[in-house]
């Protein structure tokens, strides 16, 4: 396979694209400063955009029943350069706890963090326990010694022997656990509840994050996995085995945890049909083998209700072997490259589109405003040059230009006073909106629910309390939506008046977008309801799982609430930013123009000297506009993944 098409190369190219965006946004900031067009509002908006880019991550979750080869596939994709399996992936149930792979850019170190399974007997969610490092067991990882690192990572698969009663107390269904042959009557449970692996890898350093999940039993007994962790993944890779086809437990995972109306894997849900090497038939030839693979692929797509092109048949085992041995023929036959292409073309492209929607369009709008202001300045300078075209300066013409500039300056000065008055009105509106979604208000709701639940831990009490909690949240957000709509109408009216009065290009207000948060809370409520009405989860009184689930739901709702609050706190100052920026830039440029024209009228310089000075200024201004054009082209430039996708689509049409 062409090296340029590998996942590593493309993630590197995607990261390079983001770095170039960061560089161009930095150039824009300096350009504004050089041209005296900088303001605190613009600075804050640019800083927010840069934070989005720097913190951008891409999460891919690998999901499937045990023994489907999830960990082997992760080894093949990310660890083949070590020449051995780094994560435990021998036959059987190896990944017994949810495992997250990433690189901790804050600590800049390799480590393994393990959370003991006994923490399930408490009420704290994984999110809460992440803030308590003393509860985790930490091992340092030395990537200079792969053999020792592999031995340390094997700890992820460790199990412990417990009685069925203890297994139930930990939230497991003992019927779905393996029996301990050495201790009859006991069952085997994972020793760890969660594993966090920070490892220096080019892809993880670039913001790629992998979630390796255990089978159905663990998915059902760890609410945070299905409520928070899986839905946050940008894409799901669902593992199936070619030798078993789509089993009943596979379908249960697919229907209950992946292909639900509440899922939000916007980059896609894909099936990997692993272990196709069991279908390789060297006696009957490649054509027969391909027909067999195509049949299983079609059957799998029909069962899951997805397109056949979203089912990738491969052999992770043979792909890993091929990578370790450098066998290009075996690598091609393993089809590992097909999955890498899918990640490149679909998942990375989706991330690029999200950045375009949330950041690039915003930056382009700001840059175009600045260019419009600079173009106005250029037009004025060329008029001044015309007034100096004779042997002597046409001071009457310069006075007229100065008077007109003064009139325009007064106009934008008054506009800014009006806009600042509108901004104060927006701030008071913002305070009212913030009050509806304040942290104190949320914690008061949560406290009220805890109090209600402390009086009744029955299933009925749980159901009633949870519904009441969401009623309180939805009521606040509905009020936010209503009040926010009124505020947006007020902003819209300000923009309409502004666009009618000025020579600005049509400037658009920045919306509050509160509706998406209402939808998110309603989706969370549906997830909570689905969990509660599941026959398996109609649990008895005093159930730890129910209490922990409640903590997970409240924690997830708190995260959603923080996002709402961040949007509401930022919006009042940003809503009027485009017209504030345009007015400020026009005022500053006109201020310089008036001062220059007055000096020219008062001075006794000959027209030739003034012409020369103006021509130099015009040349410099044109160069600044060319710089802005170059920045705009660079910011508009799509990521390499998007370019490649277009090429693939075109080539696929022939």
C-alpha positions as CSV (number, residue, x, y, z in Angstrom):
1,X,0.0,0.0,0.0
2,X,1.2,3.5,-0.7
3,X,2.8,4.9,2.4
4,X,0.9,8.2,1.9
5,X,-2.4,6.4,2.4
6,X,-1.5,4.9,5.9
7,X,-3.5,5.9,8.9
8,X,-0.4,7.2,10.6
9,X,0.5,9.4,7.6
10,X,-3.0,10.7,7.3
11,X,-3.4,11.5,11.0
12,X,-0.1,13.3,10.8
13,X,-1.4,15.2,7.8
14,X,-4.6,16.1,9.7
15,X,-2.5,17.3,12.6
16,X,-0.3,19.3,10.2
17,X,-3.5,20.9,8.8
18,X,-4.6,21.9,12.4
19,X,-1.1,23.3,13.1
20,X,-1.3,25.3,9.9
21,X,-4.7,26.6,11.0
22,X,-3.3,27.6,14.4
23,X,-0.4,29.4,12.6
24,X,-2.8,31.3,10.3
25,X,-5.0,32.4,13.2
26,X,-1.8,33.6,14.9
27,X,-0.9,35.5,11.8
28,X,-4.3,37.0,11.7
29,X,-3.9,38.2,15.3
30,X,-0.6,39.8,14.4
31,X,-2.0,41.3,11.2
32,X,-4.8,43.0,13.2
33,X,-2.2,44.4,15.7
34,X,0.0,45.7,12.8
35,X,-3.0,47.4,11.3
36,X,-4.3,48.9,14.5
37,X,-7.5,46.8,14.3
38,X,-7.1,44.8,17.4
39,X,-9.6,44.7,20.3
40,X,-10.2,42.7,23.5
41,X,-13.5,41.2,22.0
42,X,-11.7,40.0,18.9
43,X,-8.8,38.7,21.0
44,X,-11.2,36.6,23.2
45,X,-12.9,35.1,20.1
46,X,-9.6,34.2,18.6
47,X,-8.4,32.7,21.8
48,X,-11.6,30.6,22.1
49,X,-11.0,29.3,18.5
50,X,-7.4,28.4,19.2
51,X,-8.5,26.5,22.4
52,X,-10.9,24.4,20.3
53,X,-8.1,23.5,17.9
54,X,-5.5,22.7,20.6
55,X,-7.9,20.6,22.6
56,X,-9.4,18.8,19.6
57,X,-9.5,15.0,20.1
58,X,-10.7,12.1,18.0
59,X,-12.2,9.1,19.9
60,X,-12.8,5.8,18.3
61,X,-14.5,3.1,20.4
62,X,-13.9,-0.6,19.7
63,X,-17.0,-2.6,20.7
64,X,-18.0,-6.2,20.5
65,X,-18.5,-9.5,22.4
66,X,-15.5,-11.2,23.9
67,X,-13.2,-13.2,21.6
68,X,-14.0,-11.1,18.5
69,X,-10.4,-9.8,18.3
70,X,-10.8,-6.1,19.4
71,X,-7.5,-6.0,21.2
72,X,-5.7,-7.9,18.4
73,X,-7.0,-5.3,16.0
74,X,-5.8,-2.5,18.2
75,X,-2.4,-4.2,18.4
76,X,-2.3,-4.4,14.6
77,X,-3.3,-0.8,14.0
78,X,-1.1,0.9,16.7
79,X,1.6,-1.4,18.1
80,X,3.0,-3.4,15.3
81,X,6.3,-1.5,15.4
82,X,7.1,-3.1,18.7
83,X,7.3,-6.5,16.9
84,X,5.0,-8.2,19.3
85,X,1.5,-8.0,20.9
86,X,1.7,-5.1,23.4
87,X,-1.9,-5.5,24.7
88,X,-3.0,-8.9,26.0
89,X,-5.0,-10.5,23.2
90,X,-4.7,-14.3,23.5
91,X,-7.8,-16.5,23.1
92,X,-10.5,-16.0,25.6
93,X,-11.9,-13.0,27.5
94,X,-8.8,-10.9,27.6
95,X,-10.2,-7.3,27.9
96,X,-12.3,-7.6,31.0
97,X,-12.4,-3.9,31.9
98,X,-12.9,-0.8,29.7
99,X,-9.5,0.4,28.6
100,X,-8.7,3.8,27.3
101,X,-5.5,4.5,25.2
102,X,-4.2,8.0,24.7
103,X,-1.2,10.1,25.4
104,X,-1.3,12.4,28.5
105,X,0.1,15.6,27.0
106,X,-0.1,17.3,30.4
107,X,2.2,15.0,32.3
108,X,4.1,14.1,29.1
109,X,4.6,10.5,30.4
110,X,3.8,6.9,29.8
111,X,1.8,5.0,32.5
112,X,-0.9,2.5,33.2
113,X,-3.6,3.4,35.7
114,X,-5.9,0.7,37.1
115,X,-9.0,1.2,39.1
116,X,-9.8,-1.8,41.4
117,X,-13.1,-3.6,40.7
118,X,-14.0,-3.2,44.4
119,X,-14.8,0.5,43.8
120,X,-18.1,-0.7,42.3
121,X,-19.4,-1.4,45.8
122,X,-19.3,2.4,46.4
123,X,-21.6,5.0,44.8
124,X,-19.0,7.0,43.0
125,X,-19.0,7.1,39.2
126,X,-15.9,6.7,37.0
127,X,-16.0,10.4,36.4
128,X,-15.9,11.2,40.1
129,X,-13.2,8.6,40.7
130,X,-11.0,10.1,38.0
131,X,-10.6,13.1,40.3
132,X,-9.3,10.8,43.1
133,X,-5.8,9.5,42.0
134,X,-5.2,7.8,45.3
135,X,-7.9,5.2,44.4
136,X,-6.0,4.1,41.3
137,X,-3.0,1.7,41.0
138,X,-0.2,3.3,38.9
139,X,2.5,1.6,36.9
140,X,5.1,3.5,34.9
141,X,5.7,2.3,31.3
142,X,9.1,2.4,29.7
143,X,8.6,2.3,25.9
144,X,12.4,1.7,25.5
145,X,11.9,-1.9,26.9
146,X,8.8,-3.3,25.0
147,X,9.1,-6.7,26.7
148,X,8.7,-5.3,30.2
149,X,6.1,-2.9,29.0
150,X,4.1,-5.8,27.6
151,X,4.3,-7.6,30.9
152,X,3.0,-4.6,32.8
153,X,0.1,-4.1,30.3
154,X,-0.8,-7.8,30.8
155,X,-2.2,-6.7,34.1
156,X,-5.2,-5.2,32.3
157,X,-6.5,-8.8,31.7
158,X,-6.1,-10.0,35.3
159,X,-9.2,-11.7,36.8
160,X,-10.1,-12.7,40.3
161,X,-12.1,-15.5,41.8
162,X,-15.3,-14.5,43.7
163,X,-18.5,-16.2,44.9
164,X,-21.6,-15.7,42.8
165,X,-23.0,-13.5,45.6
166,X,-19.9,-11.3,45.5
167,X,-20.2,-11.0,41.7
168,X,-23.8,-9.9,42.0
169,X,-22.7,-7.3,44.6
170,X,-20.2,-6.0,42.1
171,X,-23.0,-5.6,39.5
172,X,-22.3,-8.7,37.4
173,X,-24.7,-11.3,36.1
174,X,-23.0,-14.5,37.3
175,X,-24.7,-16.5,34.5
176,X,-22.6,-14.6,32.0
177,X,-19.3,-15.1,33.8
178,X,-16.7,-17.9,33.4
179,X,-16.5,-20.5,36.2
180,X,-13.3,-20.9,38.2
181,X,-12.0,-24.4,37.5
182,X,-9.6,-24.2,40.4
183,X,-12.3,-23.2,42.9
184,X,-15.6,-24.9,42.0
185,X,-18.6,-22.7,42.7
186,X,-16.7,-19.5,42.2
187,X,-16.8,-17.3,39.1
188,X,-14.1,-15.1,37.5
189,X,-14.6,-11.3,37.4
190,X,-12.1,-8.6,36.2
191,X,-9.7,-7.4,38.8
192,X,-10.0,-3.9,37.5
193,X,-13.0,-1.6,36.8
194,X,-11.2,0.7,34.3
195,X,-7.7,1.0,32.8
196,X,-6.1,4.2,31.5
197,X,-3.0,3.7,29.3
198,X,-1.0,6.8,28.4
199,X,1.6,5.9,25.8
200,X,3.8,8.0,23.6
201,X,2.6,7.0,20.1
202,X,2.5,9.4,17.1
203,X,-1.3,9.0,16.7
204,X,-2.1,9.4,20.4
205,X,0.2,12.4,20.6
206,X,-1.9,13.9,17.8
207,X,-5.1,13.6,19.8
208,X,-6.3,10.1,18.8
209,X,-8.0,8.3,21.7
210,X,-9.1,4.7,21.7
211,X,-11.7,3.1,23.9
212,X,-11.4,-0.7,24.1
213,X,-14.6,-2.2,25.6
214,X,-15.3,-5.6,27.2
215,X,-18.2,-7.8,26.2
216,X,-21.9,-7.6,26.9
217,X,-21.8,-8.5,30.6
218,X,-19.4,-5.5,31.4
219,X,-21.3,-3.2,29.1
220,X,-24.5,-3.9,31.0
221,X,-23.0,-3.6,34.5
222,X,-21.1,-0.3,34.0
223,X,-23.7,2.3,33.3
224,X,-21.1,5.0,32.6
225,X,-19.9,3.1,29.5
226,X,-23.3,3.2,27.8
227,X,-24.5,6.5,29.1
228,X,-21.3,8.6,28.7
229,X,-18.3,6.9,27.2
230,X,-19.7,5.2,24.1
231,X,-22.0,8.1,23.1
232,X,-19.0,10.5,23.3
233,X,-17.0,8.5,20.8
234,X,-16.8,10.1,17.4
235,X,-17.1,6.7,15.7
236,X,-17.8,3.0,16.7
237,X,-15.9,0.1,15.3
238,X,-18.1,-3.0,16.0
239,X,-16.2,-6.2,15.9
240,X,-17.7,-9.5,14.7
241,X,-16.1,-12.8,13.9
242,X,-16.3,-14.4,10.4
243,X,-16.2,-17.9,12.0
244,X,-19.4,-17.3,14.1
245,X,-21.3,-14.7,12.1
246,X,-23.7,-12.4,13.9
247,X,-24.6,-14.2,17.1
248,X,-27.5,-13.4,19.5
249,X,-25.2,-11.6,21.9
250,X,-23.6,-9.6,19.1
251,X,-27.1,-8.4,18.1
252,X,-27.9,-7.5,21.7
253,X,-24.8,-5.3,21.9
254,X,-25.6,-3.8,18.5
255,X,-29.3,-3.0,19.2
256,X,-29.0,-2.0,22.9
257,X,-25.7,0.0,22.9
258,X,-24.8,1.0,19.3
259,X,-27.6,1.2,16.8
260,X,-30.1,3.1,19.0
261,X,-32.1,6.2,18.1
262,X,-30.2,7.9,20.9
263,X,-26.7,7.2,19.6
264,X,-24.7,10.2,18.3
265,X,-21.8,8.7,16.5
266,X,-21.8,11.3,13.8
267,X,-18.7,10.1,12.1
268,X,-20.3,6.7,11.7
269,X,-20.9,3.2,13.0
270,X,-18.9,0.5,11.2
271,X,-18.7,-3.2,11.5
272,X,-15.4,-5.1,11.2
273,X,-15.8,-8.8,10.2
274,X,-12.6,-10.2,11.8
275,X,-10.9,-13.5,11.3
276,X,-11.5,-13.8,7.6
277,X,-8.4,-16.0,7.4
278,X,-10.7,-18.9,8.5
279,X,-12.4,-18.5,5.1
280,X,-9.1,-18.5,3.1
281,X,-9.2,-21.7,1.0
282,X,-5.9,-22.2,-0.9
283,X,-7.2,-25.5,-2.4
284,X,-10.2,-23.8,-4.2
285,X,-8.4,-20.6,-5.0
286,X,-8.8,-16.9,-4.4
287,X,-12.0,-16.5,-6.4
288,X,-13.8,-19.0,-4.2
289,X,-12.4,-17.3,-1.0
290,X,-13.6,-13.9,-2.2
291,X,-17.1,-15.2,-2.9
292,X,-17.3,-16.7,0.6
293,X,-16.1,-13.4,2.2
294,X,-18.6,-11.4,0.1
295,X,-21.5,-13.7,1.2
296,X,-20.6,-13.3,4.9
297,X,-20.2,-9.6,4.4
298,X,-23.6,-9.2,2.7
299,X,-25.3,-11.3,5.4
300,X,-23.7,-9.2,8.1
301,X,-24.8,-5.9,6.5
302,X,-28.4,-7.2,6.2
303,X,-28.5,-8.4,9.8
304,X,-27.1,-5.1,11.2
305,X,-29.2,-2.9,8.7
306,X,-26.1,-1.1,7.4
307,X,-24.5,-0.7,3.9
308,X,-22.2,-3.4,2.8
309,X,-19.4,-0.9,2.3
310,X,-19.6,-0.2,6.0
311,X,-18.7,-3.8,6.8
312,X,-14.9,-4.3,6.5
313,X,-13.7,-7.9,6.3
314,X,-10.2,-8.3,7.6
315,X,-7.8,-10.5,9.6
316,X,-6.3,-8.6,12.5
317,X,-4.0,-11.5,13.3
318,X,-2.6,-11.8,9.8
319,X,-2.4,-7.9,9.5
320,X,-0.3,-7.8,12.7
321,X,1.9,-10.6,11.5
322,X,2.3,-8.9,8.1
323,X,3.3,-5.6,9.7
324,X,5.8,-7.3,12.1
325,X,7.4,-9.3,9.2
326,X,7.1,-6.5,6.6
327,X,5.1,-8.9,4.3
328,X,3.3,-6.6,1.9
329,X,1.4,-9.4,0.2
330,X,0.0,-10.8,3.5
331,X,-0.8,-7.2,4.6
332,X,-2.8,-6.7,1.4
333,X,-4.6,-10.0,1.9
334,X,-5.4,-9.2,5.5
335,X,-7.4,-6.1,4.4
336,X,-6.2,-4.1,7.4
337,X,-5.6,-1.2,5.0
338,X,-9.3,-1.1,4.1
339,X,-10.1,-0.2,7.7
340,X,-7.4,2.4,7.8
341,X,-8.8,3.9,4.6
342,X,-12.3,4.0,6.2
343,X,-10.9,5.8,9.3
344,X,-9.1,8.3,7.0
345,X,-11.9,9.0,4.7
346,X,-14.9,9.0,6.9
347,X,-13.9,9.7,10.5
348,X,-11.1,12.2,10.0
349,X,-13.1,13.9,7.3
350,X,-16.0,14.3,9.7
351,X,-13.7,15.9,12.3
352,X,-12.4,18.3,9.6
353,X,-16.0,19.3,8.8
354,X,-16.8,19.9,12.5
355,X,-13.8,22.2,12.8
356,X,-14.9,24.0,9.6
357,X,-18.4,24.5,11.0
358,X,-17.4,25.6,14.5
359,X,-14.3,27.6,13.8
360,X,-13.2,28.2,10.2
361,X,-16.4,29.9,9.1
362,X,-16.2,32.1,12.2
363,X,-12.6,33.1,11.5
364,X,-13.3,33.8,7.8
365,X,-16.2,36.1,8.8
366,X,-14.0,38.1,11.1
367,X,-11.2,38.2,8.5
368,X,-13.6,39.4,5.7
369,X,-14.9,42.1,8.0
370,X,-11.3,43.3,8.5
371,X,-10.6,43.2,4.8
372,X,-13.8,45.2,4.1
373,X,-12.6,47.9,6.5
374,X,-9.1,47.9,4.9
375,X,-10.6,48.2,1.4
376,X,-12.5,51.2,2.6
377,X,-9.2,52.7,3.8
378,X,-7.6,51.9,0.4
379,X,-10.4,53.6,-1.5
380,X,-9.9,56.7,0.7
381,X,-6.2,56.8,0.1
382,X,-6.6,56.6,-3.6
383,X,-9.0,59.6,-3.4
384,X,-6.3,61.5,-1.5
385,X,-3.8,60.6,-4.1
386,X,-6.1,62.0,-6.8
387,X,-6.2,65.3,-4.8
388,X,-2.4,65.4,-4.9
389,X,-2.0,64.6,-8.6
390,X,-1.4,68.2,-9.8
391,X,1.7,70.3,-9.3
392,X,0.2,71.6,-6.1
393,X,-2.1,69.8,-3.6
394,X,-5.8,70.5,-4.1
395,X,-6.4,71.5,-0.5
396,X,-10.1,72.2,-1.1
397,X,-10.5,68.6,-2.3
398,X,-8.5,67.4,0.8
399,X,-10.8,69.5,3.1
400,X,-13.9,67.9,1.5
401,X,-12.4,64.5,2.0
402,X,-11.6,65.4,5.6
403,X,-15.1,66.6,6.2
404,X,-16.6,63.5,4.7
405,X,-14.2,61.3,6.8
406,X,-15.2,63.3,9.8
407,X,-18.9,62.7,9.0
408,X,-18.3,59.0,8.6
409,X,-16.2,59.0,11.8
410,X,-19.1,60.6,13.7
411,X,-21.5,58.1,12.2
412,X,-19.4,55.1,13.4
413,X,-18.7,56.8,16.7
414,X,-22.4,57.1,17.4
415,X,-22.9,53.6,16.2
416,X,-20.4,52.3,18.7
417,X,-22.1,54.3,21.5
418,X,-25.4,52.7,20.5
419,X,-23.9,49.3,20.2
420,X,-22.2,49.6,23.6
421,X,-25.6,50.6,25.0
422,X,-27.0,47.5,23.3
423,X,-24.1,45.4,24.7
424,X,-25.1,46.6,28.3
425,X,-28.6,45.5,27.5
426,X,-27.3,42.2,26.3
427,X,-25.2,41.8,29.5
428,X,-28.3,42.3,31.6
429,X,-30.2,39.8,29.4
430,X,-27.2,37.5,29.7
431,X,-27.4,37.7,33.6
432,X,-31.0,36.7,33.4
433,X,-30.2,33.8,31.1
434,X,-27.2,32.7,33.2
435,X,-29.5,32.7,36.3
436,X,-31.7,30.0,34.6
437,X,-28.7,27.7,34.2
438,X,-26.5,28.7,37.1
439,X,-24.3,26.1,38.9
440,X,-26.1,26.8,42.2
441,X,-29.5,26.1,40.5
442,X,-28.3,22.8,39.1
443,X,-26.8,21.7,42.4
444,X,-30.0,22.7,44.2
445,X,-32.0,20.4,41.8
446,X,-29.5,17.5,42.4
447,X,-29.6,18.0,46.2
448,X,-33.4,18.0,46.1
449,X,-33.4,14.7,44.2
450,X,-30.8,13.1,46.6
451,X,-33.1,14.1,49.5
452,X,-36.1,12.5,47.8
453,X,-34.1,9.4,47.1
454,X,-32.7,9.1,50.6
455,X,-36.3,8.6,51.7
456,X,-37.0,5.8,49.2
457,X,-34.4,3.6,47.4
458,X,-37.2,1.5,45.8
459,X,-37.4,1.1,42.0
460,X,-40.6,3.2,42.0
461,X,-38.9,5.9,44.1
462,X,-35.9,5.9,41.8
463,X,-38.1,6.2,38.7
464,X,-40.1,9.1,40.2
465,X,-37.0,10.9,41.5
466,X,-35.2,10.6,38.1
467,X,-38.3,11.9,36.2
468,X,-38.6,14.8,38.6
469,X,-34.9,15.6,38.2
470,X,-35.3,15.8,34.4
471,X,-38.6,17.8,34.7
472,X,-36.7,20.4,36.7
473,X,-33.8,20.5,34.1
474,X,-36.1,20.6,31.1
475,X,-38.2,23.4,32.7
476,X,-35.1,25.5,33.1
477,X,-33.9,24.8,29.6
478,X,-37.3,25.5,28.1
479,X,-37.3,28.8,29.9
480,X,-33.8,29.4,28.6
481,X,-35.0,28.6,25.0
482,X,-37.9,31.0,25.3
483,X,-35.9,33.9,26.9
484,X,-33.0,33.2,24.5
485,X,-35.4,33.4,21.5
486,X,-36.5,36.8,22.6
487,X,-32.9,37.9,23.1
488,X,-32.0,36.6,19.6
489,X,-34.9,38.5,18.1
490,X,-33.6,41.7,19.8
491,X,-30.1,41.0,18.4
492,X,-31.6,40.3,14.9
493,X,-33.4,43.7,15.0
494,X,-30.1,45.4,15.9
495,X,-28.3,43.8,12.9
496,X,-31.1,44.6,10.5
497,X,-30.9,48.3,11.4
498,X,-27.1,48.2,11.2
499,X,-27.0,46.5,7.8
500,X,-29.5,49.1,6.4
501,X,-27.5,52.0,7.8
502,X,-23.9,51.1,6.8
503,X,-21.9,50.1,3.8
504,X,-20.9,46.8,5.5
505,X,-21.3,43.6,3.7
506,X,-24.4,41.7,5.1
507,X,-23.3,40.9,8.7
508,X,-25.0,38.0,10.5
509,X,-25.6,37.7,14.2
510,X,-24.0,34.9,16.2
511,X,-26.8,32.6,17.4
512,X,-27.2,31.3,21.0
513,X,-28.1,27.7,19.8
514,X,-29.8,26.8,23.0
515,X,-32.0,24.3,21.3
516,X,-29.2,21.7,20.9
517,X,-28.8,21.6,24.7
518,X,-32.6,21.0,25.2
519,X,-32.3,18.1,22.8
520,X,-29.2,16.7,24.6
521,X,-31.0,16.7,28.0
522,X,-34.0,15.0,26.4
523,X,-31.8,12.3,24.9
524,X,-30.2,11.8,28.3
525,X,-33.6,11.4,29.8
526,X,-34.5,8.7,27.2
527,X,-31.3,6.8,28.0
528,X,-32.2,6.9,31.7
529,X,-35.7,5.6,31.0
530,X,-34.4,2.8,28.8
531,X,-32.0,1.7,31.5
532,X,-34.8,1.7,34.1
533,X,-37.4,-0.2,32.1
534,X,-35.0,-2.9,31.0
535,X,-36.1,-6.2,32.7
536,X,-32.4,-6.9,33.7
537,X,-32.2,-3.6,35.5
538,X,-35.5,-3.6,37.4
539,X,-33.3,-4.0,40.5
540,X,-34.2,-4.5,44.1
541,X,-34.3,-1.9,46.9
542,X,-30.9,-0.6,48.1
543,X,-29.2,-1.6,44.9
544,X,-25.7,-0.1,44.5
545,X,-25.9,-0.3,40.8
546,X,-29.1,1.9,40.8
547,X,-27.5,4.4,43.1
548,X,-24.3,4.5,41.0
549,X,-26.4,4.8,37.9
550,X,-28.1,7.8,39.4
551,X,-24.7,9.4,40.1
552,X,-23.7,8.7,36.5
553,X,-26.8,10.4,35.1
554,X,-26.4,13.4,37.4
555,X,-22.7,13.5,36.4
556,X,-23.6,13.4,32.7
557,X,-26.3,16.0,33.2
558,X,-23.8,18.2,35.1
559,X,-21.4,18.0,32.1
560,X,-24.2,19.0,29.7
561,X,-25.2,21.8,32.1
562,X,-21.6,23.1,32.1
563,X,-21.7,23.3,28.3
564,X,-25.0,25.2,28.4
565,X,-23.5,27.6,31.0
566,X,-20.3,28.2,28.9
567,X,-22.4,29.0,25.8
568,X,-24.7,31.3,27.8
569,X,-21.9,33.1,29.5
570,X,-20.0,33.7,26.2
571,X,-23.0,34.6,24.0
572,X,-23.9,38.1,25.2
573,X,-20.4,39.4,24.6
574,X,-20.1,37.6,21.2
575,X,-23.6,38.2,19.7
576,X,-22.8,41.7,18.6
577,X,-19.2,41.1,17.9
578,X,-19.3,41.2,14.1
579,X,-20.9,44.7,14.0
580,X,-18.9,45.9,17.0
581,X,-15.7,44.7,15.2
582,X,-16.7,46.3,11.9
583,X,-17.6,49.7,13.6
584,X,-14.5,49.7,15.7
585,X,-12.2,49.0,12.7
586,X,-14.0,51.7,10.6
587,X,-13.7,54.3,13.4
588,X,-10.0,53.5,14.0
589,X,-9.2,53.8,10.3
590,X,-11.2,57.0,9.9
591,X,-9.4,58.5,12.9
592,X,-6.1,57.9,11.2
593,X,-7.4,59.3,7.9
594,X,-8.8,62.5,9.4
595,X,-5.5,63.2,11.2
596,X,-3.6,62.6,8.0
597,X,-5.8,64.8,5.9
598,X,-5.8,67.6,8.4
599,X,-2.0,67.4,8.5
600,X,-1.9,67.5,4.7
601,X,-4.1,70.6,4.6
602,X,-2.0,72.4,7.2
603,X,1.4,71.4,5.7
604,X,3.3,73.1,3.0
605,X,4.7,70.0,1.5
606,X,4.7,69.9,-2.2
607,X,2.4,67.5,-3.9
608,X,5.2,65.3,-5.2
609,X,6.3,64.4,-1.6
610,X,2.8,63.8,-0.5
611,X,2.2,61.6,-3.6
612,X,5.2,59.6,-2.8
613,X,4.2,59.1,0.8
614,X,0.6,58.2,-0.3
615,X,1.9,55.8,-2.9
616,X,4.1,54.1,-0.3
617,X,1.1,53.8,2.1
618,X,-1.1,52.5,-0.7
619,X,1.5,49.9,-1.7
620,X,1.8,48.8,1.9
621,X,-1.9,48.6,2.3
622,X,-2.3,46.5,-0.8
623,X,0.4,44.2,0.5
624,X,-1.6,43.9,3.8
625,X,-4.7,43.0,1.8
626,X,-2.7,40.5,-0.2
627,X,-1.6,39.0,3.1
628,X,-5.2,38.8,4.3
629,X,-6.1,37.1,1.0
630,X,-3.3,34.6,1.5
631,X,-4.5,33.9,5.0
632,X,-8.0,33.5,3.8
633,X,-6.9,30.9,1.2
634,X,-4.9,29.0,3.7
635,X,-7.8,29.0,6.3
636,X,-10.2,27.8,3.5
637,X,-7.8,25.0,2.5
638,X,-9.4,21.6,3.3
639,X,-7.6,19.0,5.3
640,X,-5.7,16.4,3.3
641,X,-8.3,13.7,4.3
642,X,-11.1,15.7,2.5
643,X,-9.0,16.1,-0.6
644,X,-8.2,12.4,-0.6
645,X,-11.9,11.6,-0.1
646,X,-12.8,13.5,-3.3
647,X,-10.1,11.7,-5.2
648,X,-11.4,8.3,-4.0
649,X,-15.0,9.2,-4.9
650,X,-14.0,10.3,-8.4
651,X,-11.8,7.2,-9.0
652,X,-14.6,5.0,-7.7
653,X,-17.0,6.3,-10.3
654,X,-15.1,4.7,-13.2
